[in-house]
Amino acid sequence: MDVVVDVLGWTSVAFYISLTIFNSMKATRFAAFGSAANDIIWAFLMGWHAKVILNLSVASINTYRYAKDFTTVSHKLIMALGAAMGLGILTILYFAVSSFIAEPTLAVAFQFADLGVILAAIYMTSLRKYRVLMLISGLVGMVGYYGNPQMMIIKAMVIGIMSYKLITQKEDEPVAATA
């Protein structure tokens, strides 16, 4: 089982690299689908409730934003999809927060803070806002996942790549609703 956890951890590193290097929201959303699937399994095996919730949320929000921004799916269907995903995530969040309240730690508090920042970033339609929030996530996540080599590498890469992208970014790419 340790080998599976290590492989998923290093695969997560590769997905995070792909999430941070793309210059379009459409490509970023595709990379986020793969990253979320990998990280749901990895976080579950590591016992990181906040990261499981994060990646379920990322997958859900990504699906919602992709359908809204890049398809011609009806508004009612998109709203129903969003509501169903929201209910599922809120149920899982309730149990994770209850567990945290029963045994609070600083690391888990920072993991939940990282969850909030990343969720805000994933919902952005502006690459600049996305990158600023991901930079903040890198800093917060360094504290929350301190001690895990893969997560420390991921967060250090996020900080470095987002800083570089923010410094070299010329103008923001608007998201166009295309199929």
N, C-alpha and C positions, 0 to 999 in steps of 0.2 A: 504494500500500500504506500510505503514511503516513496517508492520510485514513481508511482502515479502522481502523487502530490508534487514531487519535484518537477516532473515533466509538465504538469499543468501550470506550475509556478513560472517556469521558463517560457512556456507558450504564452502566458499572460504578458511577460516582458515583451515578446515579439508583437503581440496585438497592441500593446500600449504605444510601441514605436509607430505602428501603422496609424493609430488614432491621431497622433500628433503631427505627422508629416504631410497629410493631405491638404490640398489647398481648395477643396470644395466641400460644402456641407453634404452633398450627396455621397461622395466617396467616404467621408468621415462617418456617415450613418451606416454604410455597409460594413466598415471596419468595426464599428461599435456592436453590430449584431454578433460577429464572431467572438469578439472580446467578451461580451456579456455571457454567451453560452459557455465559454471556457471558464470564466471566473465564477459563475454560479456553482459549478461542480467543485472547483478548487476551494472556494470560500466555505462551502458546506463541509468539505473534508477537513479544513483547518479549524472549523468551529467559529468562524467570523460572521456572526449574525448580521451585523451592519453591512458587510460586503455582499452577503447573499441578497439582502434587501436592495442594496445599491444596484446590483446587476440585474435583478428582476425589474427594478424600476427603470434602469437604463434601457433594457430590452423593450419594455412597455412604452416608454416615452419615445424611444427611437421609432418604434412601429407607428405610433400615433403621428409623430412629426413627419415621418417619411410619407405616410398615406396623405397627410394634409398638404405637404409641400410639393410632392413629386408625382401624385396620382390624381385622378379625377373621381375618386370615391365620393359618394354623397356625404354631405355634412352630417346627416342623421346617423349614418353608419359609423363615421369617425367619432361622433360624440358617444355612441353606444360602446364602441371599442374602448374609448378612454375611460368611461364609467366602469366597465367590467374590470379593466386593468387596475384602476384606482382602488376598487373594492378589495381585490385580491392582495394588493400591496399593503393596504391599510390593515388587513387582517394579520398579515405576517409582521408588520411593524408593531402592532399591539403586543404580540407575543415576545418580540425581541426587546421592546422597551420594558415590558414587565420583567423579563429576565435581567435586564440591565439594572433596574431599580432594586431588584433583590440582591444583586452583587455588583455594585458600581465600581468601575476602575477608570483611571484617567485615560488609558489607552483606548478603551471602548468609547468613552465620551468623545475623544478626537476622531475615532472611526465614524461615529454618528455625525460629527461636524463635517467630516470629509464627504460623507453621504449627501448632506444637504448642499454643499458647494458643487459637487459633481452633478447632482440633479438639476440645479439651476443652470449649469453650463450646458448640459445636454439639451435643455429646452431652448437654448438660444438659436436664433436664425442668423446672427451676425458672427462671423469668424473672430473678430476682435474681442467681442464680449465673451465668447466661448474661451478664447485663449487666456484672457485675464482671469476668468474664474478657474480654469484648469491650473494656472500658475499658483493661485491661492490654494487649490486642492493639493498641489504638490507639497507645499509648505505644511499644511495641516496634516496631511497623510504621513509625512515623515515622523511626526510625533505618534500618530495613531497606530502605525504598523512598525514602530521601532523594534529592531531585533530580527525581523524576517528579511533575509537578504534579497529575495526577489522583489518584495514590495519596496524596500529601500532603493533598489536600483530603478524600479519603475518610477517612483516619486522623484528621484534625482534626475532621471531623463525627462520627465514631464517638466520639471523646473527649468532645466537647460534648454529644451526644445521650445517651450512656450516663451521663454525670455528671448531667445533668438528670433522666433517668428514675430513677436510683438515689436522688436527693435527694427526688423527688416521689412515689416508689412507696409505696403504702399497705400492700398485702399481696400476697403471692405467689399467683399463680393456679396451682392444681394442674392437672396434665395428666390429663384423663379419656380413657379409651379409648372413643371413639365412632366410628361409621362415617360 
